[in-house]
């Protein structure tokens, strides 16, 4: 049973809102039509040629990746260039291409949170704050019979998150009154008859930029013709988003022991560590992909170790200067773990959809 591509795009917007992406980034739909019907999705880190060929062989209609296939405007589509060849193959075989990049790095549950989870960090905080989103409180009055359905719809649309807690709401029972006038089709009662019915007041919170979606979801789940609701601006600390994470291991270990653990956890062929192998490690900062620009930040927040990818010789020198250990877990290794997460999220939302994870090893570095 197929799913419309737009429905998958809407889910990805919930998982990783495009508004979170860095200004230089280019996530979203690179090829395809939102009205296309999707039967099979192939999830991968990159839309490289072996992945395109895999999608063709496995009859996938959509390749969902972390890295966009295009970062800059296209001036030509020549099949004798690597990008042009990949795009031409995808288009010729009616395969849509969609990506969620820095927006998925920043989003809760994205690449950075997943790496922190795999490592086992506790008391996790943002490494770099990139955005503060003001909050709204939404209050809606609903019949008791539909309170759970309405609440769940609002949570699915992005409401109910406070810090590291989700599904947050407050309920209070009371009575609501109304008189349906001429031309109405009331869910409860009849025209021109005054009604007093048991109702539930549902209060929850959401970032202002998703308020419209939350209201639409609430109205779709609400049985009343005219749902009563209020929207309030909240003056408390806004909802923060950002790159990287900082946290603590449950137990102190050495750089050597931790590097070997991380190598196995990420399935790496090799791993590079900078620092004294016997150095004690407890507080860790990380940034998936290429995050060497945050070495100084990690050192100044008191981290014993910073994990990222694409570390250069001069990055290593900087780490020595700041007395912080480094691990280059590779760009691929720190981000490829998100493919399993995306596969699970798609299957949860669309049980009828066939979702497969790419079997292509896209790691360009080899261990000898």
C-alpha positions as a Python dict, from the first residue, in 0.01 Angstrom:
ca = {
    (1, 'X'): (0, 0, 0),
    (2, 'X'): (152, 333, -108),
    (3, 'X'): (192, 664, 73),
    (4, 'X'): (193, 1005, -92),
    (5, 'X'): (539, 1164, -94),
    (6, 'X'): (391, 1479, 60),
    (7, 'X'): (289, 1274, 366),
    (8, 'X'): (649, 1157, 410),
    (9, 'X'): (771, 1515, 366),
    (10, 'X'): (522, 1630, 632),
    (11, 'X'): (655, 1366, 872),
    (12, 'X'): (1014, 1474, 806),
    (13, 'X'): (911, 1833, 877),
    (14, 'X'): (790, 1717, 1218),
    (15, 'X'): (1111, 1521, 1281),
    (16, 'X'): (1348, 1792, 1153),
    (17, 'X'): (1180, 2126, 1071),
    (18, 'X'): (1344, 2289, 769),
    (19, 'X'): (1354, 2618, 960),
    (20, 'X'): (1631, 2472, 1180),
    (21, 'X'): (1872, 2426, 888),
    (22, 'X'): (2181, 2644, 856),
    (23, 'X'): (2157, 2924, 597),
    (24, 'X'): (2411, 2756, 365),
    (25, 'X'): (2234, 2421, 371),
    (26, 'X'): (1997, 2276, 110),
    (27, 'X'): (1774, 2008, 267),
    (28, 'X'): (1438, 1900, 131),
    (29, 'X'): (1310, 1756, -197),
    (30, 'X'): (1581, 1759, -466),
    (31, 'X'): (1395, 1546, -721),
    (32, 'X'): (1040, 1418, -745),
    (33, 'X'): (683, 1538, -713),
    (34, 'X'): (508, 1570, -373),
    (35, 'X'): (203, 1404, -529),
    (36, 'X'): (404, 1090, -621),
    (37, 'X'): (291, 763, -461),
    (38, 'X'): (571, 592, -266),
    (39, 'X'): (574, 217, -207),
    (40, 'X'): (934, 164, -96),
    (41, 'X'): (1186, 398, 69),
    (42, 'X'): (1561, 343, 78),
    (43, 'X'): (1731, 523, 369),
    (44, 'X'): (2101, 612, 332),
    (45, 'X'): (2353, 870, 443),
    (46, 'X'): (2437, 987, 89),
    (47, 'X'): (2278, 955, -254),
    (48, 'X'): (2601, 832, -414),
    (49, 'X'): (2594, 625, -733),
    (50, 'X'): (2607, 281, -560),
    (51, 'X'): (2307, 387, -350),
    (52, 'X'): (2120, 505, -661),
    (53, 'X'): (2194, 168, -826),
    (54, 'X'): (2078, -12, -510),
    (55, 'X'): (1751, 184, -518),
    (56, 'X'): (1698, 88, -883),
    (57, 'X'): (1770, -279, -813),
    (58, 'X'): (1538, -285, -510),
    (59, 'X'): (1266, -83, -686),
    (60, 'X'): (1264, 201, -433),
    (61, 'X'): (1054, 505, -519),
    (62, 'X'): (1232, 738, -275),
    (63, 'X'): (1586, 772, -142),
    (64, 'X'): (1585, 947, 195),
    (65, 'X'): (1930, 1073, 291),
    (66, 'X'): (2099, 1287, 553),
    (67, 'X'): (2329, 1470, 312),
    (68, 'X'): (2165, 1664, 25),
    (69, 'X'): (2274, 1555, -320),
    (70, 'X'): (2293, 1925, -417),
    (71, 'X'): (2438, 2210, -212),
    (72, 'X'): (2471, 2469, -488),
    (73, 'X'): (2244, 2580, -775),
    (74, 'X'): (2258, 2346, -1075),
    (75, 'X'): (2368, 2506, -1401),
    (76, 'X'): (2399, 2188, -1607),
    (77, 'X'): (2284, 1826, -1580),
    (78, 'X'): (2560, 1643, -1762),
    (79, 'X'): (2572, 1267, -1731),
    (80, 'X'): (2952, 1273, -1762),
    (81, 'X'): (2980, 1434, -1415),
    (82, 'X'): (2929, 1238, -1089),
    (83, 'X'): (2636, 1450, -965),
    (84, 'X'): (2477, 1469, -1308),
    (85, 'X'): (2503, 1094, -1352),
    (86, 'X'): (2338, 1026, -1014),
    (87, 'X'): (2058, 1275, -1071),
    (88, 'X'): (1994, 1148, -1424),
    (89, 'X'): (1971, 789, -1301),
    (90, 'X'): (1728, 883, -1025),
    (91, 'X'): (1506, 1091, -1252),
    (92, 'X'): (1511, 834, -1533),
    (93, 'X'): (1396, 565, -1288),
    (94, 'X'): (1131, 784, -1119),
    (95, 'X'): (1316, 785, -788),
    (96, 'X'): (1254, 1087, -564),
    (97, 'X'): (1541, 1231, -359),
    (98, 'X'): (1481, 1392, -19),
    (99, 'X'): (1726, 1493, 255),
    (100, 'X'): (1729, 1633, 608),
    (101, 'X'): (2074, 1768, 690),
    (102, 'X'): (2169, 2035, 947),
    (103, 'X'): (1804, 2054, 1050),
    (104, 'X'): (1834, 1686, 1149),
    (105, 'X'): (2165, 1756, 1326),
    (106, 'X'): (1998, 2026, 1535),
    (107, 'X'): (1657, 1867, 1594),
    (108, 'X'): (1576, 1670, 1908),
    (109, 'X'): (1628, 1302, 1836),
    (110, 'X'): (1857, 1384, 1541),
    (111, 'X'): (2216, 1286, 1472),
    (112, 'X'): (2370, 1453, 1778),
    (113, 'X'): (2115, 1314, 2020),
    (114, 'X'): (2150, 968, 1866),
    (115, 'X'): (2530, 970, 1902),
    (116, 'X'): (2492, 1087, 2263),
    (117, 'X'): (2248, 800, 2323),
    (118, 'X'): (2482, 541, 2171),
    (119, 'X'): (2766, 670, 2389),
    (120, 'X'): (2543, 661, 2697),
    (121, 'X'): (2573, 1025, 2801),
    (122, 'X'): (2366, 1161, 3089),
    (123, 'X'): (2262, 1517, 3182),
    (124, 'X'): (2284, 1620, 2817),
    (125, 'X'): (2295, 1987, 2715),
    (126, 'X'): (2348, 2175, 2389),
    (127, 'X'): (2707, 2241, 2288),
    (128, 'X'): (2623, 2539, 2063),
    (129, 'X'): (2290, 2718, 2075),
    (130, 'X'): (2177, 2816, 1725),
    (131, 'X'): (1819, 2927, 1781),
    (132, 'X'): (1572, 3024, 2051),
    (133, 'X'): (1210, 2978, 1960),
    (134, 'X'): (946, 3169, 2159),
    (135, 'X'): (663, 2962, 2303),
    (136, 'X'): (285, 2972, 2299),
    (137, 'X'): (44, 2807, 2538),
    (138, 'X'): (-265, 2655, 2376),
    (139, 'X'): (-581, 2590, 2573),
    (140, 'X'): (-867, 2395, 2417),
    (141, 'X'): (-1201, 2280, 2557),
    (142, 'X'): (-1314, 1935, 2448),
    (143, 'X'): (-1578, 1674, 2528),
    (144, 'X'): (-1448, 1409, 2766),
    (145, 'X'): (-1489, 1141, 2500),
    (146, 'X'): (-1236, 1307, 2266),
    (147, 'X'): (-980, 1451, 2509),
    (148, 'X'): (-717, 1180, 2451),
    (149, 'X'): (-753, 1189, 2074),
    (150, 'X'): (-720, 1568, 2064),
    (151, 'X'): (-423, 1569, 2300),
    (152, 'X'): (-241, 1303, 2095),
    (153, 'X'): (-299, 1494, 1772),
    (154, 'X'): (-151, 1810, 1924),
    (155, 'X'): (154, 1622, 2054),
    (156, 'X'): (212, 1465, 1711),
    (157, 'X'): (207, 1812, 1553),
    (158, 'X'): (483, 1943, 1782),
    (159, 'X'): (318, 2047, 2109),
    (160, 'X'): (392, 1931, 2462),
    (161, 'X'): (773, 1948, 2481),
    (162, 'X'): (934, 2108, 2789),
    (163, 'X'): (1309, 2054, 2809),
    (164, 'X'): (1378, 1681, 2790),
    (165, 'X'): (1013, 1592, 2856),
    (166, 'X'): (752, 1527, 2589),
    (167, 'X'): (373, 1481, 2594),
    (168, 'X'): (335, 1752, 2861),
    (169, 'X'): (-16, 1881, 2926),
    (170, 'X'): (-256, 1973, 3205),
    (171, 'X'): (-619, 1861, 3224),
    (172, 'X'): (-901, 2003, 3431),
    (173, 'X'): (-1261, 1890, 3418),
    (174, 'X'): (-1556, 2127, 3417),
    (175, 'X'): (-1876, 2211, 3233),
    (176, 'X'): (-1925, 2394, 2907),
    (177, 'X'): (-2241, 2563, 2786),
    (178, 'X'): (-2369, 2657, 2439),
    (179, 'X'): (-2685, 2702, 2234),
    (180, 'X'): (-2667, 2582, 1869),
    (181, 'X'): (-2832, 2843, 1647),
    (182, 'X'): (-3013, 2805, 1318),
    (183, 'X'): (-2800, 2648, 1044),
    (184, 'X'): (-2576, 2454, 1282),
    (185, 'X'): (-2518, 2081, 1295),
    (186, 'X'): (-2410, 2025, 1655),
    (187, 'X'): (-2215, 1717, 1760),
    (188, 'X'): (-2396, 1733, 2096),
    (189, 'X'): (-2746, 1869, 2148),
    (190, 'X'): (-2992, 2019, 1903),
    (191, 'X'): (-3070, 2357, 1750),
    (192, 'X'): (-3198, 2635, 1976),
    (193, 'X'): (-3161, 2420, 2286),
    (194, 'X'): (-2934, 2540, 2567),
    (195, 'X'): (-2682, 2270, 2662),
    (196, 'X'): (-2449, 2217, 2958),
    (197, 'X'): (-2207, 1929, 2902),
    (198, 'X'): (-1902, 1781, 3080),
    (199, 'X'): (-1582, 1902, 2913),
    (200, 'X'): (-1207, 1890, 2966),
    (201, 'X'): (-976, 2190, 2950),
    (202, 'X'): (-649, 2081, 2785),
    (203, 'X'): (-344, 2305, 2829),
    (204, 'X'): (-15, 2246, 2653),
    (205, 'X'): (279, 2439, 2512),
    (206, 'X'): (448, 2461, 2173),
    (207, 'X'): (704, 2670, 1981),
    (208, 'X'): (539, 2963, 1804),
    (209, 'X'): (657, 2845, 1462),
    (210, 'X'): (451, 2524, 1484),
    (211, 'X'): (143, 2677, 1649),
    (212, 'X'): (-49, 2675, 1321),
    (213, 'X'): (17, 2304, 1271),
    (214, 'X'): (-85, 2224, 1627),
    (215, 'X'): (-411, 2417, 1591),
    (216, 'X'): (-487, 2245, 1259),
    (217, 'X'): (-423, 1904, 1414),
    (218, 'X'): (-641, 1989, 1712),
    (219, 'X'): (-929, 2107, 1490),
    (220, 'X'): (-906, 1791, 1277),
    (221, 'X'): (-940, 1572, 1587),
    (222, 'X'): (-1208, 1788, 1755),
    (223, 'X'): (-1569, 1677, 1699),
    (224, 'X'): (-1728, 2022, 1746),
    (225, 'X'): (-1819, 2245, 1452),
    (226, 'X'): (-1678, 2542, 1646),
    (227, 'X'): (-1402, 2441, 1883),
    (228, 'X'): (-1328, 2684, 2166),
    (229, 'X'): (-955, 2746, 2217),
    (230, 'X'): (-713, 3016, 2331),
    (231, 'X'): (-353, 3099, 2240),
    (232, 'X'): (-127, 3278, 2490),
    (233, 'X'): (226, 3411, 2449),
    (234, 'X'): (452, 3262, 2716),
    (235, 'X'): (721, 3477, 2879),
    (236, 'X'): (931, 3198, 3026),
    (237, 'X'): (1264, 3085, 2877),
    (238, 'X'): (1217, 3006, 2507),
    (239, 'X'): (1278, 2665, 2357),
    (240, 'X'): (1646, 2636, 2256),
    (241, 'X'): (1789, 2438, 1962),
    (242, 'X'): (2151, 2386, 1872),
    (243, 'X'): (2440, 2186, 1732),
    (244, 'X'): (2641, 1932, 1928),
    (245, 'X'): (2578, 1792, 2273),
    (246, 'X'): (2761, 1780, 2606),
    (247, 'X'): (2707, 1522, 2879),
    (248, 'X'): (2863, 1282, 3126),
    (249, 'X'): (2948, 913, 3125),
    (250, 'X'): (2800, 705, 3405),
    (251, 'X'): (3149, 594, 3502),
    (252, 'X'): (3489, 746, 3441),
    (253, 'X'): (3711, 564, 3190),
    (254, 'X'): (4035, 620, 3001),
    (255, 'X'): (4073, 765, 2654),
    (256, 'X'): (4210, 432, 2531),
    (257, 'X'): (3918, 231, 2671),
    (258, 'X'): (3659, 474, 2546),
    (259, 'X'): (3809, 494, 2196),
    (260, 'X'): (3796, 114, 2165),
    (261, 'X'): (3436, 113, 2289),
    (262, 'X'): (3337, 384, 2039),
    (263, 'X'): (3511, 206, 1753),
    (264, 'X'): (3301, -103, 1818),
    (265, 'X'): (2978, 88, 1887),
    (266, 'X'): (2999, 275, 1555),
    (267, 'X'): (3133, -20, 1356),
    (268, 'X'): (3447, 168, 1254),
    (269, 'X'): (3739, 2, 1076),
    (270, 'X'): (3977, 237, 1254),
    (271, 'X'): (3961, 532, 1491),
    (272, 'X'): (4194, 824, 1561),
    (273, 'X'): (4245, 960, 1911),
    (274, 'X'): (4449, 1264, 2014),
    (275, 'X'): (4579, 1287, 2372),
    (276, 'X'): (4722, 1072, 2649),
    (277, 'X'): (4570, 721, 2613),
    (278, 'X'): (4548, 691, 2992),
    (279, 'X'): (4376, 1026, 3038),
    (280, 'X'): (4059, 1002, 3250),
    (281, 'X'): (3737, 1072, 3062),
    (282, 'X'): (3407, 1168, 3225),
    (283, 'X'): (3264, 1481, 3060),
    (284, 'X'): (3224, 1456, 2681),
    (285, 'X'): (3123, 1701, 2409),
    (286, 'X'): (3040, 1590, 2057),
    (287, 'X'): (2929, 1716, 1719),
    (288, 'X'): (2836, 1478, 1440),
    (289, 'X'): (2986, 1523, 1095),
    (290, 'X'): (3250, 1794, 1071),
    (291, 'X'): (3262, 1998, 1392),
    (292, 'X'): (3625, 2091, 1444),
    (293, 'X'): (3530, 2458, 1483),
    (294, 'X'): (3385, 2372, 1825),
    (295, 'X'): (3704, 2233, 1981),
    (296, 'X'): (3765, 2553, 2175),
    (297, 'X'): (3403, 2562, 2295),
    (298, 'X'): (3424, 2203, 2420),
    (299, 'X'): (3750, 2277, 2602),
    (300, 'X'): (3616, 2590, 2767),
    (301, 'X'): (3307, 2410, 2897),
    (302, 'X'): (3534, 2171, 3085),
    (303, 'X'): (3498, 1863, 2866),
    (304, 'X'): (3765, 1596, 2894),
    (305, 'X'): (3700, 1473, 2540),
    (306, 'X'): (3554, 1608, 2217),
    (307, 'X'): (3421, 1373, 1948),
    (308, 'X'): (3361, 1475, 1588),
    (309, 'X'): (3483, 1395, 1235),
    (310, 'X'): (3718, 1544, 975),
    (311, 'X'): (3982, 1652, 1229),
    (312, 'X'): (4292, 1807, 1069),
    (313, 'X'): (4652, 1830, 1185),
    (314, 'X'): (4602, 2187, 1304),
    (315, 'X'): (4282, 2085, 1486),
    (316, 'X'): (4491, 1833, 1680),
    (317, 'X'): (4745, 2100, 1767),
    (318, 'X'): (4465, 2324, 1893),
    (319, 'X'): (4339, 2042, 2115),
    (320, 'X'): (4686, 2004, 2267),
    (321, 'X'): (4694, 2380, 2332),
    (322, 'X'): (4359, 2362, 2513),
    (323, 'X'): (4442, 2034, 2690),
    (324, 'X'): (4139, 1844, 2563),
    (325, 'X'): (4140, 1492, 2415),
    (326, 'X'): (3999, 1442, 2066),
    (327, 'X'): (3850, 1147, 1884),
    (328, 'X'): (3796, 1156, 1508),
    (329, 'X'): (3512, 906, 1473),
    (330, 'X'): (3483, 1007, 1104),
    (331, 'X'): (3213, 1209, 936),
    (332, 'X'): (3046, 890, 812),
    (333, 'X'): (3069, 704, 1142),
    (334, 'X'): (2913, 978, 1354),
    (335, 'X'): (2619, 1031, 1119),
    (336, 'X'): (2537, 698, 953),
    (337, 'X'): (2369, 580, 1275),
    (338, 'X'): (2076, 813, 1198),
    (339, 'X'): (1965, 592, 906),
    (340, 'X'): (1832, 326, 1144),
    (341, 'X'): (1646, 595, 1340),
    (342, 'X'): (1481, 735, 1026),
    (343, 'X'): (1384, 386, 913),
    (344, 'X'): (1213, 323, 1247),
    (345, 'X'): (1032, 660, 1244),
    (346, 'X'): (898, 599, 893),
    (347, 'X'): (778, 249, 980),
    (348, 'X'): (610, 375, 1296),
    (349, 'X'): (423, 648, 1107),
    (350, 'X'): (344, 440, 797),
    (351, 'X'): (321, 67, 882),
    (352, 'X'): (204, -3, 527),
    (353, 'X'): (521, 149, 375),
    (354, 'X'): (818, -72, 283),
    (355, 'X'): (1125, 95, 435),
    (356, 'X'): (1472, -48, 388),
    (357, 'X'): (1815, 67, 504),
    (358, 'X'): (2092, 87, 246),
    (359, 'X'): (2343, -198, 250),
    (360, 'X'): (2607, 17, 80),
    (361, 'X'): (2909, 102, 294),
    (362, 'X'): (2959, 466, 203),
    (363, 'X'): (3268, 512, 424),
    (364, 'X'): (3539, 634, 185),
    (365, 'X'): (3824, 559, 430),
    (366, 'X'): (3953, 206, 467),
    (367, 'X'): (4149, 43, 747),
    (368, 'X'): (4470, -135, 647),
}
